[in-house]
Amino acid sequence: MRNPTKQLVFTVIALVLLGPHLTASPDKPAPRHFLIAAGFLCDLAPGVCPFKVSASSGDVIELSGTGSFVNPRAAQITGEGSYVLRDSAGNLLDSGIWRATRLLSFKSYGTTPGTTPPFEGGLAVMRVQLLSDLGGPPRDATLTTNCSEGSPPPGFTSEFENLDVSGGENFDTFIQGFNVFIPLP
């Protein structure tokens, strides 16, 4: 397994050095890095890491991770992170890693002027696998990530994650978190 922390540190250093030279166009396919309640985002404000969403049962899943995709039209994506699943009383139910397997769609909202590296808003929908520390077969899920930077359309002006586990729960109620897309040269 690759070391996501080293990958993130390298990417952030490169973006800080190259940031002023980067531009993104919502109409042009461009490589992007994404952070879900990870890296420097955790230093921006208290309570943004990990990303937390709940299901109607009261169960809460905590997510964090990083990844990238080159061309949204090609559906290729790399990314992984950790997850922790707790019941409504806070008892640990499961933990493990999630791994991105396919980008289903990405819609850019553009970048926010004055941010370095450039923060790009957008809506990404990806297939992921949940790999439990407790063993058992991987579980497939759809992860929807919304970053409200740029100029998001009505109804998408807040950060959110939605994790819909195939044959399981749909975690769709925001508790806390922050994520961002970063266009790469």
C-alpha positions as CSV (number, residue, x, y, z in Angstrom):
1,M,0.0,0.0,0.0
2,R,1.3,3.5,-0.8
3,N,1.8,5.9,2.0
4,P,-1.0,8.5,1.6
5,T,0.7,10.9,4.1
6,K,3.9,11.1,2.1
7,Q,1.9,11.5,-1.1
8,L,-0.1,14.3,0.5
9,V,2.9,16.1,1.8
10,F,4.7,15.9,-1.5
11,T,1.5,17.2,-3.3
12,V,1.0,20.1,-0.9
13,I,4.7,21.2,-1.2
14,A,4.5,21.0,-5.0
15,L,1.2,23.0,-5.0
16,V,2.6,25.7,-2.7
17,L,5.5,26.2,-5.0
18,L,3.5,26.0,-8.2
19,G,0.2,27.4,-6.9
20,P,0.4,30.9,-8.4
21,H,0.9,29.3,-11.9
22,L,-2.0,27.0,-11.7
23,T,-5.3,27.7,-13.4
24,A,-8.4,25.6,-13.9
25,S,-11.3,25.7,-16.2
26,P,-14.6,24.0,-15.5
27,D,-14.9,23.3,-19.2
28,K,-11.5,21.8,-19.7
29,P,-10.6,18.3,-18.4
30,A,-7.7,18.7,-16.0
31,P,-6.0,16.6,-13.4
32,R,-7.2,17.2,-9.9
33,H,-6.2,16.2,-6.4
34,F,-8.9,15.9,-3.7
35,L,-8.8,16.1,0.1
36,I,-11.6,14.7,2.2
37,A,-11.0,16.0,5.8
38,A,-7.3,15.4,5.4
39,G,-3.9,17.2,5.3
40,F,-3.8,20.9,5.7
41,L,-7.6,21.1,5.8
42,C,-7.5,19.8,9.3
43,D,-5.5,22.9,10.4
44,L,-8.0,25.4,8.9
45,A,-10.7,25.1,11.6
46,P,-11.5,22.9,14.5
47,G,-14.0,20.2,13.9
48,V,-13.5,19.7,10.2
49,C,-11.6,16.4,10.5
50,P,-12.7,13.7,10.2
51,F,-15.7,14.2,7.9
52,K,-18.8,12.8,9.7
53,V,-22.1,11.8,8.3
54,S,-24.9,9.9,9.8
55,A,-27.5,7.4,8.6
56,S,-31.2,7.3,9.5
57,S,-30.4,4.5,12.0
58,G,-28.2,7.0,14.0
59,D,-25.0,5.2,12.9
60,V,-22.2,7.7,12.1
61,I,-19.3,7.1,9.7
62,E,-16.1,9.2,9.9
63,L,-14.1,9.6,6.7
64,S,-10.8,11.1,5.7
65,G,-8.6,10.5,2.7
66,T,-6.9,11.8,-0.5
67,G,-6.7,11.0,-4.1
68,S,-6.6,12.3,-7.6
69,F,-8.1,11.9,-11.1
70,V,-6.7,13.0,-14.4
71,N,-9.6,13.3,-16.7
72,P,-13.2,13.0,-15.4
73,R,-14.4,11.7,-18.7
74,A,-12.0,8.7,-18.5
75,A,-13.4,7.6,-15.1
76,Q,-9.9,6.8,-13.8
77,I,-9.3,7.7,-10.2
78,T,-6.9,6.8,-7.4
79,G,-7.5,7.5,-3.8
80,E,-7.9,6.0,-0.4
81,G,-8.4,6.9,3.2
82,S,-9.7,5.6,6.5
83,Y,-13.2,5.1,7.9
84,V,-14.6,4.5,11.4
85,L,-18.2,3.4,11.9
86,R,-19.9,4.0,15.2
87,D,-23.5,3.4,16.4
88,S,-25.6,6.2,17.8
89,A,-24.1,5.6,21.3
90,G,-20.5,6.0,19.9
91,N,-19.6,2.3,20.1
92,L,-17.2,1.1,17.5
93,L,-18.9,-1.1,14.9
94,D,-16.2,-1.2,12.2
95,S,-13.1,0.5,10.9
96,G,-10.8,0.2,7.9
97,I,-9.8,1.8,4.7
98,W,-11.8,3.0,1.7
99,R,-10.3,2.8,-1.8
100,A,-11.6,4.7,-4.8
101,T,-12.2,2.4,-7.8
102,R,-14.0,4.4,-10.4
103,L,-14.9,8.1,-11.0
104,L,-18.6,8.2,-12.1
105,S,-18.8,12.0,-12.6
106,F,-17.3,15.3,-11.7
107,K,-18.8,18.8,-12.1
108,S,-16.6,21.8,-11.4
109,Y,-17.9,24.9,-9.7
110,G,-14.7,26.8,-10.6
111,T,-12.0,28.1,-8.2
112,T,-12.0,30.6,-5.4
113,P,-9.8,33.6,-6.2
114,G,-6.9,34.2,-3.9
115,T,-6.4,30.7,-2.5
116,T,-3.0,29.0,-2.8
117,P,-3.1,26.3,-3.8
118,P,-6.3,27.1,-5.8
119,F,-9.4,25.7,-4.1
120,E,-11.9,24.3,-6.6
121,G,-15.4,23.5,-5.8
122,G,-17.3,20.7,-7.4
123,L,-19.3,17.6,-7.1
124,A,-17.6,14.2,-7.5
125,V,-19.3,10.9,-7.5
126,M,-17.1,7.8,-7.2
127,R,-17.3,4.1,-6.6
128,V,-15.3,3.0,-3.5
129,Q,-14.6,-0.2,-1.7
130,L,-14.7,-0.4,2.1
131,L,-12.0,-2.8,3.4
132,S,-12.7,-3.7,7.0
133,D,-10.0,-4.2,9.6
134,L,-12.3,-6.9,11.0
135,G,-12.0,-9.0,7.8
136,G,-14.7,-10.2,5.5
137,P,-15.3,-9.3,1.9
138,P,-14.9,-5.7,0.6
139,R,-18.1,-3.8,0.5
140,D,-19.0,-1.6,-2.5
141,A,-20.3,1.9,-2.0
142,T,-20.9,5.2,-3.8
143,L,-19.2,8.2,-2.3
144,T,-20.5,11.6,-3.3
145,T,-18.3,14.6,-2.3
146,N,-19.4,18.2,-2.6
147,C,-17.0,21.1,-2.1
148,S,-18.8,24.5,-2.1
149,E,-15.8,26.6,-3.3
150,G,-16.1,28.6,-6.5
151,S,-19.6,29.3,-7.7
152,P,-21.8,26.3,-6.8
153,P,-25.4,26.1,-8.0
154,P,-28.3,26.5,-5.6
155,G,-28.6,23.5,-3.3
156,F,-24.9,22.8,-3.4
157,T,-23.6,25.7,-1.4
158,S,-22.6,23.6,1.6
159,E,-20.0,20.9,2.1
160,F,-21.4,17.4,2.1
161,E,-20.5,13.8,1.8
162,N,-22.9,11.0,1.1
163,L,-21.8,7.4,1.4
164,D,-24.3,4.9,0.1
165,V,-23.2,1.4,0.9
166,S,-24.5,-1.3,-1.5
167,G,-27.0,-3.5,0.4
168,G,-26.4,-1.4,3.6
169,E,-27.0,2.1,5.0
170,N,-27.0,5.4,3.3
171,F,-25.0,8.0,5.2
172,D,-26.5,11.3,4.1
173,T,-26.8,13.6,7.0
174,F,-24.0,16.1,7.4
175,I,-22.4,16.5,10.9
176,Q,-19.0,18.1,10.2
177,G,-16.2,18.2,7.7
178,F,-14.5,20.0,4.9
179,N,-13.1,18.8,1.5
180,V,-11.6,20.4,-1.5
181,F,-10.5,19.8,-5.1
182,I,-7.1,21.2,-6.2
183,P,-6.5,21.5,-10.0
184,L,-3.1,20.3,-11.0
185,P,-0.9,21.6,-13.9
